[in-house]
Amino acid sequence: MVGLPARGKTHIARRVSRYLSWLGYRTRVFNVGNYRRQRVGSQKDHTFFDPRNPEGSSARREVAMAALADMLAWYANGGEVGLYDATNSSLERRRLVADRCRAEGLEVVFVESICEDEEVIASNIRQTKLHMPDYAGMDPEEAVEDFQARIGHYESVYETVGEDEGACVKLIDVGRKLVANRISGYLPSRLVYFLMNIHPIPRPIYLTRHGESMHNTEGRIGGDSGLSPAGSRFSQNLARFVEGEVGEGELRVWTSTLRRTLESARPLGRTPVEWRALDEIHAGDCDGMTYEQIRDDMPTAFAARADDKFDYRYPRGESYRDVIRRLEPVIVELERERAPVLIVAHQAVLRALYAYLMDKPPRDCPHLPMPLHTVLKLTPTTYGCSEERFELGPVTGGKDSPA
């Protein structure tokens, strides 16, 4: 990462880390600011960051090299994508970091965040920086003044990334413009595609399973059955819930192409976008069966699924890993959206989406609770995602599919 303070570097690094981890890459963020707070303390005023302060410069270089050493050691133990999160504001510092990485056979891509919009910078300072341990207990106005002075010290030595430094992506004014230089290969190209679509605007994302289906009442997996009476009541409750949340406001509604999600969304009175990628995990030869039938008729498949639910693929069907792969376009579109989004889908699919939004390991997907007739309200923030759950009615007591 490259950029002046309050330009969203950590926000970008965390989003990229979450995305690549969800896709299955061993990814980790190494935040030099955290190293500095742990090793030399957090209560440092702006003079510590003055390049003319030899003691501060020496201490900051020491913690930067400690973070770099830890990252290289992590790579040696199987790491795949490391995000070195620091200002890296001078050509000298970037050369040092890049040379060390390249000496270990690593490919280096600089991601520089550039922002000259004073309103955006001021908002970032007040929303995130004033809540750092650096300013705990300090008067907000004094904290703002100190942090702006800190930015000034970095500006005095800042050098933007040059084309001759190698592969780089420049994000200008929170995504208004993106410049890519010397980007090649699958993963760097995916990185550019992802960065083109992310933004910092907070908005709620609602996840809910369809209402109880007739297959749910019988404990059958897959299929394309309609709603049970309890499922129909849930669809009405969902419409009332949405009315209370957004009223006549803007809301995107996404569903799968299956009957039970479309019936659940119909009372909303909004035309949904149907995604085949949101269809339930394909159960293949087991489609329409109960788990008791699978256990009795296909004991080998039943045992294999119990042994590794994440990678188990139904005969002529899908695994959770397959579901994650087909959901990638949905994730990128979800990152791009600036309006609230309601996704009405299925248990396995929503588990995968929830794992992404809440930064859970992909292998946790099959075990995440995703009950019927419950709406999850997830609101992305700079450093994570807040969660609220709303129960909108009981089910009939039938066997819910364990998917």
Residue pairs with C-beta under 8 A, 6 or more apart in sequence:
1 9
1 10
1 12
1 13
1 83
1 84
1 85
1 86
1 88
1 110
1 111
1 112
1 113
2 9
2 87
2 88
2 89
2 94
2 110
2 111
2 112
2 113
2 160
2 161
2 168
3 9
3 87
3 89
3 112
3 113
3 114
3 115
4 87
4 89
4 151
4 154
4 155
4 158
5 87
5 129
5 147
5 150
5 151
5 154
6 121
6 124
6 125
6 128
6 129
6 147
6 151
7 113
7 114
7 115
7 121
7 124
8 113
8 115
8 124
8 174
8 200
9 85
9 86
9 87
9 113
10 29
10 31
10 33
10 85
10 382
10 383
11 128
11 200
11 382
11 383
12 111
12 113
12 171
12 195
12 198
13 29
13 31
13 83
13 85
13 111
14 29
14 382
14 383
15 194
15 198
15 335
16 27
16 83
16 111
16 191
16 194
16 195
17 27
17 28
17 29
17 81
17 83
18 356
18 359
19 194
19 331
19 356
20 27
20 81
21 27
21 359
21 361
21 362
22 324
22 331
22 355
22 356
22 362
23 324
23 325
23 328
24 321
24 324
24 362
25 80
25 81
25 187
26 78
26 79
26 80
26 81
27 79
27 80
27 81
27 82
27 83
28 71
28 74
28 79
28 81
28 82
28 83
29 82
29 83
29 85
30 67
30 68
30 70
30 71
30 74
30 82
30 83
30 84
30 85
31 67
31 85
31 86
32 63
32 64
32 67
32 84
32 85
32 86
33 85
33 86
35 63
35 64
35 66
35 67
36 44
36 59
36 60
36 63
37 133
37 134
39 59
39 62
39 63
39 66
40 59
40 63
42 132
42 133
42 134
42 136
43 133
43 134
43 136
44 56
44 134
45 146
46 146
46 147
46 149
46 150
46 152
46 153
47 53
47 56
48 56
48 59
48 60
49 56
49 60
49 150
49 153
49 154
50 56
50 153
51 57
51 153
51 156
51 157
64 86
64 93
67 84
67 86
68 84
68 97
68 100
71 79
71 82
71 84
72 100
72 101
72 104
74 82
75 82
75 104
75 106
76 104
81 187
84 97
87 154
88 94
88 97
88 110
89 154
89 157
89 158
89 159
90 157
90 158
90 159
91 159
91 162
91 165
94 110
94 161
94 165
95 165
97 108
98 108
98 165
98 166
101 108
102 108
107 167
107 185
107 188
108 166
108 167
109 166
109 167
109 168
109 169
109 183
109 188
109 191
110 161
110 165
110 166
110 167
110 168
110 169
111 168
111 169
111 171
111 191
111 195
112 160
112 161
112 168
112 169
112 170
112 171
113 171
114 160
114 170
114 171
114 172
114 173
115 121
115 172
115 173
115 174
116 173
117 173
117 174
120 173
120 174
121 151
125 144
125 147
125 148
126 140
126 144
127 382
128 382
128 383
129 135
129 143
129 147
130 140
130 143
130 144
130 147
135 143
135 146
135 147
138 146
160 170
161 168
161 170
163 181
163 182
166 182
167 181
167 182
167 183
167 184
167 188
168 180
168 181
168 182
169 178
169 179
169 180
169 181
169 183
169 191
169 192
169 195
170 178
170 179
170 180
170 181
171 177
171 178
171 195
172 178
172 179
174 199
174 200
175 195
175 196
175 198
175 199
178 192
178 195
178 196
180 192
183 189
183 191
183 192
193 332
194 332
194 335
197 332
197 333
197 335
197 336
198 335
198 336
199 335
199 336
199 338
200 382
201 338
202 379
202 380
202 381
203 337
203 338
203 339
203 340
203 341
203 379
203 380
204 245
204 340
204 377
204 378
204 379
205 334
205 340
205 341
205 343
205 357
205 377
205 378
205 379
205 380
206 242
206 245
206 340
206 341
206 342
206 343
206 375
206 376
206 377
206 378
207 343
207 345
207 350
207 353
207 354
207 375
207 376
207 378
208 238
208 264
208 342
208 343
208 344
208 345
208 350
208 374
208 375
208 376
209 344
209 345
209 346
209 347
209 350
209 370
209 371
209 372
209 373
209 374
210 227
210 231
210 258
210 260
210 261
210 263
210 264
210 344
210 345
210 346
211 227
211 228
211 230
211 231
211 232
211 233
211 234
211 235
211 238
211 260
211 263
211 264
211 372
211 373
212 227
212 228
212 230
212 231
212 234
212 372
212 373
212 395
212 396
212 398
212 400
213 223
213 225
213 226
213 227
213 228
213 231
213 260
214 225
214 226
214 227
214 228
215 221
215 222
215 223
215 225
215 288
215 401
216 228
216 231
216 372
216 395
216 398
216 399
216 400
216 401
217 228
217 396
217 398
217 399
218 290
218 398
218 399
219 290
219 291
219 292
219 398
219 399
219 400
219 401
220 288
220 289
220 290
220 401
221 283
221 286
221 287
221 288
221 289
221 290
221 291
221 401
221 403
222 280
222 282
222 283
222 286
222 287
222 288
223 287
223 288
224 258
224 259
224 260
225 259
225 260
226 259
226 260
226 263
227 234
227 235
227 260
227 263
227 264
228 396
228 398
229 396
230 373
230 393
230 394
230 395
230 396
231 260
231 263
231 264
232 263
233 393
234 264
234 372
234 373
234 392
234 393
235 263
235 264
235 265
235 266
235 267
236 267
237 373
237 392
237 393
238 264
238 265
238 267
238 268
238 344
238 375
238 392
239 267
239 268
239 269
241 375
241 390
241 392
242 251
242 268
242 342
245 340
245 377
246 340
249 340
250 339
250 340
251 270
251 339
251 340
251 341
251 342
252 273
252 337
252 339
252 340
252 341
252 342
253 265
253 268
253 270
253 271
253 272
253 273
253 341
253 342
253 344
254 272
254 273
254 274
254 275
254 278
254 330
254 341
254 342
254 343
254 344
254 345
255 261
255 262
255 264
255 265
255 272
255 273
255 274
255 275
255 278
255 343
255 344
255 345
256 274
256 275
256 276
256 278
256 279
256 280
256 344
256 345
256 346
256 349
257 274
257 275
257 276
257 278
257 279
258 279
258 280
258 346
261 278
261 344
261 345
261 346
262 272
262 274
264 344
265 272
265 344
268 342
272 344
275 330
277 326
277 327
277 329
277 330
278 327
278 330
278 343
278 345
278 346
278 349
279 346
279 349
280 345
280 346
280 347
280 348
280 349
280 403
281 314
281 317
281 318
281 319
281 320
281 322
281 323
281 346
281 348
281 349
281 403
282 314
282 317
282 318
283 289
283 314
283 317
283 318
284 313
284 314
284 315
284 316
284 317
284 318
285 298
285 314
285 315
285 316
285 317
286 294
286 298
286 301
286 314
286 315
286 317
287 317
289 297
290 399
291 302
291 402
294 301
294 302
295 302
298 315
301 314
301 315
304 312
305 312
305 314
309 320
309 366
309 367
310 319
310 320
310 321
310 362
310 363
310 365
310 366
311 319
311 320
311 321
312 319
312 320
313 319
313 322
320 348
320 351
320 352
320 362
320 365
320 366
321 362
323 348
323 349
323 352
323 365
324 352
324 362
324 365
327 349
327 352
327 353
327 356
330 353
331 353
331 356
334 341
334 353
343 350
343 353
345 353
346 403
347 370
347 401
347 403
348 365
348 366
348 403
350 370
350 376
351 365
351 366
351 368
351 370
351 403
352 362
352 365
354 360
354 368
354 370
354 376
354 378
355 361
355 362
355 364
355 365
355 368
357 378
357 380
357 385
358 378
358 384
358 385
358 387
359 384
359 385
360 368
366 403
371 391
371 400
372 395
372 400
373 391
373 392
373 393
373 394
373 395
374 389
374 390
374 391
374 392
375 389
375 390
375 392
376 387
376 388
376 389
377 387
377 388
377 389
377 390
378 385
378 386
378 387
379 385
379 386
